[in-house]
Amino acid sequence: MSTKIFPRSISQKIVCTALALVLSAMFAGSAQAGPREQAKRIHDRLAGVPPSAAVLTAMAADIDGASGGNANDAALKALDNPNFYRVTLKNFITPWTNEAQTAFEPLNDYTATVIGIVRDDHDFRRILYDDILYTGPNPTNLVDSNAHYKALEDTGADLQAVLTETTQTSAATLNLPAGAAAGVMTTRAAAKAFFVDGTNRAMFRFTMLNHLCNDMEQVKDASYSPDRVRQDVSRSPGGDSRIYMNNCVGCHNGMDPMTQAFAYYDYEYPMNGNEPDYDAGRIVYNAAGSIDIGKDGNPTGTRVQEKYHINANNFEHGYVTPNDGWVNYWRTGSNSALGWESTLNGDGSGNGASSMGRELAHSDAFARCQVEKVFKAVCLRTPVDGEDHTQINDMIATFRGNDYKLKQVFADSAVFCMGS
């Protein structure tokens, strides 16, 4: 018994024709999506779960209304689903809270605070400078434990309903001194990830990466003055000064003057035998009049954290940090393209993390970064063509004109990507 084999050319034609039919059906279905299909797509993208029959009907009616339809109202109904806060926002925000940039971390004070700011339609720029914190009911031991937030997640708490706004300087929360709070940068979770050990440069780098969508490589420019590059940065790494001049200085000349804003912060943790117990640590801040004692118990003679003076022998003529006064050298030159607000912070300098966070949050790059992140999360892709980029620019304008309410950016993205 023989088996008939099609010639290669005929087989290819059959496969190509079948594939073309499948793709044609897919695109035809997308192109002919009706109000119910569009409503379901909006709900799936925003809440991550299918809508109930009643919600689907109401959303479809919004889209197919007698006055021409209002898809925005449909999107707002989807945003009212608890899973938008408990799942979509939680997974969207959590990668900002850790160096690995993974969403597989328990709920923490950083994530909960951003969720609360989105829910309450606050000015989203406040995440980088305000004395604000969100907790669940009856918070306990927030200073050196994440158990309160993990319990909210483990019990499936409705974050839309239970999160309550408070402050980081409250005795019942993080108990930071007045003036020490700077939005999510001074939450316990952020401190654990970015103030722990090291030199506090990680806090600035990841804030730039997460909230201005620029890593140090994107802003590297060796033309700025290196006068505030600290002593721990070798000017001849590996014995070759060209490495410093061509690579290191281009990041440190802008980063170190800004990171000075964190000079009084650290994350301290107990030791469990010979192992550090990071989970039991807390954010600390050297208040006015205090002297940092250093990890070895030796006074440093300054309010500045000891970590700002480590490895001073690498280049003893480097900058010695005297206080938390920061300056933004990027207001001029190539990095002026980040769009700094000229009327803010005088000439682009100040003291402390809050004023520096305000400098970052009021930049054009901050607004664009938030919109592009939401667009990617909702539409499941980055902008690919002129229509997408026009939509991004329109949403940035709306975001600014709508008092920086991020929830509306989610709605606008879902409507744009609902199909037609």
N, C-alpha and C positions, 0 to 999 in steps of 0.2 A: 504494500500500500504506500503510495507516494503522497507527499505533502507538497502542495503547490506553494511556491515562494514567489512573491511579487518582486519584480525588478526593483532595484534600489530607488530609482527615480520615481516609480509609481508609489512605493511605500512612503517616501518623503512627502509626496503630494497629498496622500491620504492624511498623514499626520498633521501637516501644515493646515489643511482644510479644516480638520477637526478642531485644531487649536484656534483657528480664526473664528470658527463658529462659537466656541466657548467664550473667547474674549469679546466677541460681538454681543453675545447675550449678557455678559457681565456689564459692559459699558451701556448697553441699551437699558438694562435694569436700573443702573445708576442715573442715566439721563432722564428716565421716566419715573423717578421716585416721586410718589405722591405725598401728601401731608402726613399720613400715618407713618410711612417709611422715614420721612425726614424727622418726624417727632421722635421716633424710636432711636434713630442715629444720634440725635442731640442728647437724649437721655442716657444712652449707653456711654457716650463719650464723657459726659459730665459726672454721672453717678456711678458708672461702672456696673450697673445692674439694669435689667429690663424694667420699664415702667409698669405699674399696675394698669389694668384695663381702663379704669376711670381716668387716671392721669394721662394715659396715651390719648384717650378720646379728647380730653380737655386741651392737650398740647396740639393735637391735630386741628382742632377747631381754631386755636390761636393762629396757626400757620395759614389756614384756609378761610380766614375770616371774611365777612361780607365787605369790609373796607379794604380788602387787598391783603389781609393777613398781617400778623405781628409775630414773627418768629422769636423776637426778643422776649415776649411774654412767655412763650413756650420754654425758652431756655431758663428763664427765672423759675419756672415750675420745677424743672429738673434740678436746679441748684438748691431747691428746698428739700431734696431728699437727704436724709442723714448720712448716706454713704458718700456724698460729695465731700463732707468734712471728715468722716471717719476713715475713708479709704483713699479717695482721689487726692484730696489735699495732703493727707498724711504722707502718702507715697511721693507726692510732688515735692514736699518740703524736706523730708528726712535726709536726703543726700546732702543737703547743705550743712548738716550738723556734724559731719564726721569726715576725716581725711580720706577715707576709702570711698567716699561719695556713694555709699550704698543705701538703698531704701530699707534694708533688712535690719533695722534698729528699732528698739522699743520707742514708744511715744515718750517725749521728754519736754522740758519747759520751753526750749527753743521752738520746736514744732508746734506745740499747743498755743504758744503766743502768736505765731504767724497765723494759725488757723483762726484764732479769735479776732485778730485784726481784719482778716478777710471777711469773716462772718458779720462783723459789726460795721463794715464799710468805712473803716478808719482810713485816713491818709496812709497809704502803704509805705511812704518814706519813713514813717515813724519807727519802722523795724530797725533802723540803724542808729537811732539817737534818743529815743524817749525812755522815760522811767515807766515802763509798762511790762506787765506779766499776766498771763492767764493760768488759772488753776481750775481744778475740779472742786467739788464740795468738800469742805472741812480739810484743807490741806495740812499735812503734818510733815515735819522734818524735811523740808525742801532744801535746806542748806547743804547737807552732805548725803543725800539719797535721791534716787530717781523712782523710788517705790511708789510714790503717789501717782505719778503719770503712768507707770507701767500697769498699775492696778486699774486705772481707767480703761486702758486698752484691753487688758485681759478679761475684764468683765463686760466688754462690748458696750461701754457707756456711749450714749448719744452726745457726741462732742458739741453738736449744734445747740443742744439744750443745756448742758451742764457747765460749760466753760464760763468762768467769771473773771472779769477784768480787775486787776489790782496793780500794785507797784512792786518793783524789785527792792525798794528801800524800806518796805514794810517789815516790821519785826517778825511777822508771821510768814514771811516768804524768804527772800535771800538775805535780808537784813544788811544790804549794802549801805554805806554812808551816803548822805545827801551829796548829789553831784557825781556819784560814781556810776550810775546806771546809763547804759548806752544801747537800748534796744536789745536785739538778740545777741549782740556781741558780748554782752555781760550776763547772759543766762548761764546757768551752771553747765548745761550741755556744751555750749560753745567753749567755755573755759576748759572743760575736760578735754575737748578735742584740740583746741588751738592755743591755749595759754599754758598747757602742761609742759613742764621742762622747757627746753629750747630757749628761744630768744624773743618770743612774742611776734616774730615776723610772720609766723603761720597764720595768725589771726587776720593780719592785713591781706596776705596773699589769698586766703580762701574767701575773705569778704569781697575782694576784687573779682575773684573768679565766679562766685555765686551770685553776686548782686550787681556787678557791672559787666559781667560776661567777658572779662579780659584777664588772662593770666599774665605773669610777669614777662613772658616772652613777647606778648603783644604790645607792651608798653615800654620795652627796653629801648633806651636812647642814651648813649654815652655822652651826649653833648651837655647834659645838665651838670651843675656844680656837684662835686663829690664831698663838699665840706662837712656833711653830716653822716658820712659813712663811718660806722663804729669801728672800734679797735679790733674786734674779733675777726674782721674780714682781712685776710692776708692780701697785701698788695703785690705779692710775688708767689702765687700758689704754685707749688712744685718747682719753685725757683725761677719761674718765668713770669715777669711782670706784664708781658703782652696778654696773658690770659685775663688778668684783672682789668687791664685797659680796654680790651676788646669784648669782654663778656660780663664779668662780675659787676663792674662799676655801672653799667647800663641799667641794671635792676636796682642796685643798692642806692644809687644817688637819688632816686625818687621814693623808694620804699622806706628807707631808714628815717628820713625826715617825717614821714607820715606815721610810722610805727612808734615814734616817740610818744604819741598820744596814749599808748598803753603802758607807759613806764611804771605805773604804780600797781599793775595787776599781776596776779599769778594764780596758779591752781595748785593747792597743796593737798597732799594725800598721806594717809598713814602707811606704815610698813607692816606687812603680814609676814613676820620672820624676815627673810631676806628679799621678799617680793613686794613691790609696791601695790597697794590696794587702790587703784584708780577709781573704782566704783564708789568708794567711801570718801572721796575727796570733796573739796569745796573751793569756790572762787574766793580770793582774798584781794583786798585793796588797801594800800597804805594811805590812811587818811592824813589830812593836814596835821603837821606837828610830829608825825611818827618817823622813826628811823628804821630802815629795813635791817633785820638782824642776820640775814643770809641763812642758807640751809645748814651751815656748820655752827650757827649760833654766834658768829662773830659780827659785830656791828659794822656796817659799811659806811656809816657817817652821812648817809643820804636817804631821802624818802624813796628814791628810785630802787626798783627791785634789783637784787644782786645779779640776775641773769643779764642785765644790760651792761655789766662790767666784766663778764666772763671772757677768758682768752684774750685779755688785754695785751699780752705780749706778742700777739700775732702782728700788731702794728701799733706800737705805743704812742705814735703821733696821731692816731685816728681820733674820731670824735668821742668825747666822754659825755654821756647823757646826764644833764644836770636836773631835768624836770620833765614834765609831760607836755611841753610846748612843741607843737607840730607846725609844719609849713608844707604847703602844696606847691612844689616846683613845677608840677605839670600844668599849671594854669597858662604857661607860655610854651612855645615850641611845638613839637609834633603832637604831644599829648593834650594840647588844648582842644584837639578834635573830640575829646571825651565830653566836651560841652559843659564847662564849669559855670556856675551861676555867679556872675561878676559882682553882684551886690551883696553876696553872702560872705560872712567872716572877713570883712574888710579886704585885705590884700591876699587872702587865702592862707591864713594862719590862725592859730588859736591854742587853747589848752584843753587837754583831756579828750577822752574817747567820744563823748557825746557831740562836741562841736566838730570833730573830725568826721564822725559818722554822718552828720548833717551835710558836710561838704560833699561826701560821696553820694548821698541820697538825692541831692538836688542837682545832680549832673544829668545831662542828656543820656549818657551811657546807662545810668540806672533805669530810667524810664524805658529805653529800648530793650534792655536786658529782660525786664519783667515781661514785656509783651511777647518777645520772641520765645521765651521759655514756655509761656502759657500756650501760645500758638502750637509749638511742637508737641506739648503734652496732650492737647485736645485734638489736633488734626493728625497726630501721629507721624509728622514729617516736618522737616525744616522748609522754609519758603523756597520754591523752586522756579518761579517765573515772575513776570512783571505784575500779574494780577495779585499774586501772593504778597509781593513786596509793597504794592499799593495798599493792600489790606493792612499790613503791618504798620505802615505809616499812618493810616487812618486811625487805627486802634491806639497808637501812641498819642495822637492828638486828642482822641476821646478820653484816654486815661488821664492826661493832664487836665483837660477841661472839666473832667468829672471828679476833681479833687483826689485823684490817684486812688480810686476804688478798684481793687484788683478783681473783685467778683464780676464786674461788668466786662472785663477783658475775657474771662472764661466764657461768658454768655456770647460775646461778639465772635469769638473764635469758633464756638460750636455752631452758630448760625452760618458762618461763612463756609464751614466744612460739612454742612448737613446734606449736600447734594441738591440736585434740581430736577 
